C-alpha cells in the first residue's frame, strides 16, 4: 500500500502564496467597478469590492486593498479633478498587483487610481444619454409645459435636513411682500446610486396628483461631479422631460450642467434662485394689479365728486324755481286786491255779496295751483332723491365699470380685464367667468 503524503492547509496556502508572488506580482492597469468601498475610518484602510459586469451580470469579482497612505494620495487627486473623493458605485481605472495571503486569500493590492478616466467615463455616459433623449424627441418636452401666471403650489423633492432646502424655505417664507406659497416636501436621496430610484419614486407620487401642483422643484445643496452623476441617468432624465407639469431644478453647482437640468423646464444655480424666481413671478403680477387698483380708486372718487356737484346744482335750480313761482302768485293776488279796492264804492256796496263770492273763488283758484306747484316740487325733490346713485346702491343695485367706464351691455365687457363693482358700502374687484345676452 502506497503511503499518502498529507499536507496541512497552511502548507498549501503558503505554496500558493509563493507561486503567486513569483509569477503574478506584476503591476498592471485594470478597469473595474467599485461596488462598495468598505472604508474603515479607524485604520484608514479600505477594502473595495471590485466587479466587472456584462449585460448587467457580474462576470468577475475580486477584493481590493488600499492602504491608508495610498488612499489619502488617491483622494487628493480625486478632489482636485472631480471635486469629490473616491466613493461607491464608480467605474475606475486602477493600478495594482495580485497578492495572496494564507489567511485573507486572493486580493488586488491597489497602488493608484486615475481620476481622469472616471471623469471621461461620466462625460461619455452623459453624451450617450443626451443622444438617446434627442432621438426620442423629448429633450424639450418639459420646457414646453405651461407654468401658471402665479405658481403658488410647489412640490419639493429634497432632503429635509439639507442646507439647500432650508435656504429655499427661508427665502419663500420670509419675503418682504408677504406673498403666500403652499409647498409640500417629498423626501428623497439626491446623491449616489439610490438617488435615481428615490427621486423617480417621488416623481411618480407627485404625478398622481399633478393637477394639485403648479410645479415641481428638485433641490440639492451642492456637490462635486461624481455626486451629480445620478442626474445624468437616462431613466431619471426621461421622467423629468416627460413630466406633466414644469420641473424646476436647483441642485447647487455652477458648472457642467447635468442632463436632468437640460431637460427640465428651467434650471437654477442654487435652491435660493428657484425661490427668488417664484417670488419674482408673484411680483410681476402684483405690481400692475396694485397700480390698476389705485387708478380705479382715483377715477371712482373723481366720478363721485362730479356726480355730487351735479346733484347739488340741480337742487339749487329747483329751489330757485320754487321761490320764483311763489313770488309770481303772490304778485297776482296783490294786483287783484288793488283792483277791487280801487273800484267804486257803489259797485262795492251793491256787489258785496257777489264780491265776497268772487273773492272766495279767487282765493280757491289761487290756492289750488299753488298747492299743485308745491306738490310737484316735493314730488320732483323726492324723485331726485330716490334716483340719486347712493339710494340706488342702497336698494341692492350696483354699478359695474371696466377701465372707468360704466357697462350697460354684457357685450361691452372685455373678458381679459378686471371689473370694478361699486356697492352701497364698498367695492368688489372681480374677473369675468362668462357673459350672456
C-alpha positions in Angstrom: 0.0 0.0 0.0 1.4 3.3 -1.1 1.7 5.8 1.8 -0.2 9.0 1.4 1.5 12.4 1.6 -0.7 14.7 3.7 -0.1 18.5 3.7 -1.6 20.9 6.1 -3.8 23.7 4.8 -1.2 26.3 5.8 1.4 24.5 3.7 -0.9 24.5 0.7 -1.7 28.2 1.2 2.0 29.1 1.5 2.8 27.2 -1.6 0.1 29.1 -3.5 1.5 32.3 -2.0 5.0 31.5 -3.3 3.7 30.8 -6.8 1.5 33.9 -6.9 4.3 36.1 -5.6 6.8 34.6 -8.1 4.6 34.8 -11.2 1.6 37.1 -10.6 3.1 40.1 -8.8 3.4 42.2 -11.9 1.9 45.7 -11.6 -0.9 46.2 -14.2 -3.6 48.7 -15.0 -7.2 47.4 -14.8 -10.7 48.7 -15.4 -13.3 47.7 -12.7 -16.3 49.0 -10.9 -16.1 49.7 -7.2 -19.4 48.3 -5.9 -18.6 49.2 -2.3 -15.5 51.0 -0.9 -15.5 49.4 2.5 -13.6 52.2 4.2 -12.5 51.8 7.8 -12.0 55.2 9.5 -10.2 53.7 12.5 -7.3 52.2 10.5 -7.7 54.5 7.4 -7.5 51.4 5.1 -10.3 50.4 2.7 -11.1 47.1 1.0 -13.1 47.8 -2.1 -15.3 45.1 -3.7 -14.4 45.1 -7.4 -16.5 43.7 -10.2 -16.8 43.5 -13.9 -20.2 43.4 -15.5 -21.5 42.4 -18.9 -25.1 42.9 -19.9 -25.9 43.7 -16.3 -24.3 40.4 -15.0 -21.2 40.1 -12.9 -18.6 38.1 -14.8 -15.6 38.7 -12.5 -15.2 39.7 -8.9 -12.2 40.4 -6.6 -11.4 42.1 -3.3 -9.0 45.0 -3.3 -6.7 46.6 -0.7 -6.0 50.3 -0.5 -3.7 51.1 2.4 -4.1 54.3 4.4 -1.3 56.5 2.8 -2.3 55.3 -0.8 -5.9 56.0 -0.1 -5.1 59.6 1.1 -3.0 60.3 -2.0 -5.7 59.0 -4.3 -8.3 61.2 -2.7 -6.1 64.2 -3.1 -6.1 63.7 -6.8 -9.9 63.0 -6.9 -10.7 66.1 -5.0 -8.5 68.1 -7.4 -10.0 66.6 -10.6 -13.6 65.7 -9.6 -14.1 67.9 -6.6 -15.1 64.8 -4.7 -13.5 61.8 -3.0 -13.5 58.1 -4.1 -16.9 56.5 -3.4 -19.1 53.6 -4.0 -20.6 52.8 -7.5 -17.7 54.3 -9.5 -16.1 52.8 -12.7 -12.3 53.4 -12.4 -9.0 52.5 -14.0 -6.6 51.4 -11.3 -3.0 50.3 -10.9 -2.3 47.2 -8.8 -0.8 43.8 -8.4 -2.3 40.4 -7.4 -1.4 39.2 -3.9 -2.3 36.1 -2.0 -2.3 35.7 1.8 -2.7 32.4 3.6 -5.5 33.8 5.8 -7.0 36.6 3.8 -6.9 34.9 0.5 -6.6 36.5 -3.0 -6.7 40.3 -3.3 -5.7 43.1 -5.6 -3.3 45.5 -4.0 -4.2 48.9 -5.4 -1.4 51.4 -5.8 -3.1 54.2 -7.8 -6.4 55.2 -9.4 -6.7 57.5 -12.5 -9.4 60.2 -11.8 -9.2 61.4 -15.4 -10.7 58.1 -16.7 -13.6 58.4 -14.3 -14.3 61.9 -15.4 -14.2 60.8 -19.0 -16.5 57.9 -18.3 -19.0 60.2 -16.8 -18.8 62.5 -19.8 -19.3 59.6 -22.2 -22.4 58.3 -20.4 -23.8 61.8 -20.3 -23.3 62.3 -24.1 -25.0 58.9 -24.7 -28.0 59.9 -22.6 -28.5 63.2 -24.4 -28.3 61.5 -27.8 -31.0 59.0 -26.8 -33.3 61.7 -25.5 -32.9 63.7 -28.7 -33.7 60.6 -30.8 -36.8 60.1 -28.7 -37.8 63.7 -29.4 -38.5 64.6 -25.8 -35.5 66.7 -24.8 -37.6 69.9 -24.9 -40.9 68.5 -23.8 -40.9 69.8 -20.3 -39.8 73.2 -21.4 -43.0 73.5 -23.4 -45.2 73.0 -20.4 -47.3 76.0 -19.2 -46.2 77.5 -15.9 -49.1 79.3 -14.2 -49.0 83.1 -14.0 -48.9 82.7 -10.2 -47.1 79.4 -9.4 -48.1 79.1 -5.7 -48.4 75.4 -5.0 -45.0 73.7 -5.3 -44.0 70.0 -4.8 -40.4 69.9 -3.4 -38.1 66.9 -3.8 -35.2 67.3 -1.4 -33.6 66.1 1.8 -35.4 67.8 4.7 -32.1 68.4 6.6 -30.2 69.8 3.6 -29.0 73.4 3.7 -30.3 74.0 0.2 -33.8 73.1 1.2 -33.6 75.3 4.3 -32.3 78.2 2.2 -35.3 77.7 -0.2 -37.8 77.8 2.7 -36.1 80.8 4.3 -36.5 82.9 1.1 -40.0 81.7 0.3 -41.5 82.1 3.8 -39.8 85.4 4.8 -40.4 87.5 1.7 -40.9 91.2 2.5 -44.0 91.4 0.3 -45.9 88.7 2.2 -46.6 86.5 -0.8 -48.0 83.2 0.3 -46.9 79.8 -1.2 -48.0 76.3 -0.5 -45.2 73.8 -0.6 -45.0 70.1 0.2 -41.8 68.1 0.7 -41.3 64.7 -0.9 -38.1 63.4 0.7 -35.5 61.7 -1.5 -31.8 60.8 -1.6 -30.1 63.2 -4.0 -26.7 61.6 -4.3 -25.3 58.2 -5.2 -26.8 55.1 -6.7 -30.0 55.3 -4.7 -30.7 58.9 -5.8 -32.2 57.8 -9.2 -34.6 55.3 -7.5 -35.9 57.6 -4.7 -36.2 60.7 -7.0 -38.1 58.6 -9.6 -40.4 57.2 -6.9 -41.3 60.7 -5.6 -41.9 61.9 -9.1 -44.4 59.1 -9.6 -46.2 60.1 -6.4 -46.4 63.7 -7.5 -47.6 62.7 -10.9 -50.7 61.1 -9.5 -51.7 64.4 -8.1 -50.2 66.7 -10.8 -53.4 68.7 -11.0 -52.9 69.9 -7.5 -49.4 71.3 -8.0 -48.2 74.2 -10.3 -44.6 73.0 -10.5 -42.0 70.6 -9.0 -38.7 71.8 -7.5 -35.8 69.4 -7.2 -33.5 71.0 -4.6 -30.0 69.9 -3.6 -27.4 71.7 -1.5 -24.4 71.2 -3.8 -21.6 68.7 -4.5 -18.9 67.6 -6.9 -19.3 66.0 -10.3 -19.5 62.4 -9.0 -22.3 63.4 -6.6 -24.2 64.8 -9.6 -23.7 61.9 -11.9 -27.1 60.4 -10.9 -28.7 63.4 -12.6 -27.2 62.2 -15.9 -29.1 58.9 -15.6 -31.3 58.2 -18.7 -34.4 56.9 -16.8 -34.4 59.9 -14.5 -33.9 62.4 -17.3 -36.7 60.8 -19.3 -39.1 61.1 -16.3 -38.3 64.8 -15.9 -38.5 65.5 -19.6 -42.0 63.9 -19.9 -43.4 65.1 -16.6 -46.9 66.6 -17.0 -46.1 69.9 -15.1 -43.0 72.1 -15.1 -39.9 70.8 -13.2 -37.5 73.4 -11.7 -34.1 72.2 -10.8 -31.7 73.8 -8.3 -29.1 71.2 -7.4 -26.3 73.6 -6.2 -23.5 73.9 -8.7 -22.3 76.4 -11.3 -20.5 74.3 -14.0 -21.2 71.2 -16.2 -25.0 71.2 -16.4 -26.5 67.8 -15.9 -28.9 66.1 -18.3 -31.7 66.4 -15.8 -31.2 70.2 -15.7 -31.0 70.4 -19.5 -34.4 68.7 -19.9 -36.2 70.5 -17.0 -38.5 73.5 -17.6 -35.8 75.8 -16.1 -32.6 75.2 -14.1 -31.1 77.4 -11.5 -27.6 77.5 -9.9 -28.9 77.3 -6.4 -32.2 76.5 -4.5 -32.3 80.1 -3.4 -32.5 81.2 -7.1 -35.6 79.0 -7.5 -37.2 80.8 -4.6 -36.3 84.2 -6.0 -37.7 83.2 -9.4 -41.1 82.2 -7.8 -41.2 85.5 -5.8 -40.5 87.5 -9.0 -43.4 85.8 -10.8 -45.7 87.0 -8.0 -44.2 90.5 -8.0 -44.6 90.8 -11.8 -48.3 90.1 -11.4 -48.9 92.1 -8.2 -47.4 95.4 -9.2 -49.7 96.0 -12.3 -52.7 94.9 -10.2 -51.8 97.4 -7.5 -51.3 100.2 -10.0 -54.7 99.4 -11.6 -56.4 99.4 -8.3 -55.0 102.8 -7.4 -56.1 104.2 -10.7 -59.6 102.8 -10.4 -59.9 104.2 -6.9 -58.8 107.6 -8.1 -61.2 107.6 -11.1 -64.2 106.4 -8.9 -63.5 109.2 -6.4 -63.4 111.8 -9.1 -66.7 110.4 -10.6 -68.5 110.6 -7.3 -67.3 114.1 -6.7 -68.6 115.1 -10.2 -71.9 113.4 -9.6 -72.3 115.1 -6.2 -71.6 118.5 -7.7 -74.2 117.9 -10.4 -76.8 116.9 -7.8 -76.1 120.0 -5.7 -76.5 122.2 -8.8 -79.9 120.5 -9.6 -81.1 121.0 -6.1 -80.2 124.7 -6.2 -82.0 125.2 -9.5 -85.2 123.6 -8.2 -85.1 125.8 -5.1 -84.7 128.9 -7.3 -87.7 127.9 -9.5 -89.9 127.2 -6.5 -89.2 130.7 -4.9 -90.0 132.5 -8.2 -93.3 130.6 -8.6 -94.3 131.6 -5.2 -93.4 135.3 -5.8 -95.4 135.3 -9.1 -98.6 134.0 -7.5 -98.2 136.5 -4.6 -97.9 139.4 -7.1 -101.1 138.3 -8.9 -103.1 138.3 -5.6 -101.9 141.7 -4.7 -102.8 143.1 -8.1 -106.4 141.7 -7.8 -106.7 143.2 -4.4 -105.7 146.6 -5.6 -108.2 146.5 -8.5 -111.0 145.6 -6.2 -110.2 148.4 -3.7 -109.9 151.0 -6.4 -113.5 150.2 -7.7 -116.4 152.4 -7.0 -117.9 152.3 -3.6 -121.3 151.9 -5.2 -120.3 148.8 -7.0 -118.7 147.6 -3.8 -121.9 148.1 -1.8 -124.2 146.6 -4.5 -122.0 143.7 -5.3 -120.8 142.9 -1.8 -122.2 139.5 -1.8 -121.1 138.8 -5.3 -117.6 140.2 -4.5 -117.4 138.0 -1.5 -118.2 135.0 -3.6 -115.7 136.1 -6.2 -113.1 136.7 -3.6 -113.6 133.1 -2.3 -113.5 131.8 -5.9 -110.3 133.7 -6.5 -108.7 132.5 -3.3 -109.6 129.0 -4.1 -108.4 129.3 -7.6 -105.0 130.7 -6.4 -104.6 128.1 -3.7 -105.1 125.1 -6.0 -102.3 125.9 -8.5 -100.1 126.8 -5.5 -100.7 123.5 -3.8 -100.2 121.7 -7.1 -96.9 123.5 -7.7 -95.8 122.7 -4.2 -96.8 119.0 -4.6 -95.0 118.8 -7.9 -91.9 120.4 -6.4 -92.0 117.9 -3.5 -92.5 115.0 -6.0 -89.6 116.2 -8.1 -87.4 116.5 -5.0 -88.4 113.0 -3.8 -87.8 111.6 -7.2 -84.4 113.2 -7.4 -83.5 111.8 -4.0 -84.7 108.3 -4.9 -82.8 108.4 -8.2 -79.5 109.5 -6.6 -76.7 106.9 -7.0 -76.4 106.5 -3.2 -80.1 105.5 -2.8 -80.0 103.2 -5.9 -77.0 101.4 -4.5 -78.7 101.2 -1.1 -81.5 99.3 -2.6 -79.2 96.5 -3.7 -78.2 97.7 -7.1 -74.6 98.1 -8.2 -72.5 99.9 -10.8 -70.2 97.8 -12.9 -67.3 99.5 -14.5 -64.3 98.5 -16.7 -61.5 100.9 -17.4 -63.5 103.6 -15.6 -66.5 103.2 -18.0 -69.9 102.1 -16.7 -71.1 99.0 -18.5 -74.7 98.8 -19.9 -74.4 95.8 -22.2 -72.6 92.5 -21.4 -71.1 92.6 -24.9 -69.1 95.7 -24.0 -67.1 93.8 -21.4 -63.6 92.7 -22.1 -63.1 89.1 -20.6 -59.4 89.7 -20.1 -59.8 92.8 -17.9 -60.9 93.1 -14.3 -64.3 94.5 -13.3 -65.0 97.0 -10.5 -68.4 96.6 -8.9 -69.5 99.6 -6.7 -71.9 98.7 -3.9 -73.6 100.9 -1.3 -70.8 100.0 1.0 -67.5 99.1 -0.6 -66.3 97.8 -3.9 -65.6 94.4 -5.4 -62.8 93.7 -8.0 -63.7 90.6 -10.0 -62.9 88.5 -13.1 -65.3 87.5 -15.9 -66.1 83.8 -16.0 -68.6 84.1 -18.9 -71.1 86.6 -20.4 -74.7 86.1 -21.5 -77.0 88.2 -23.6 
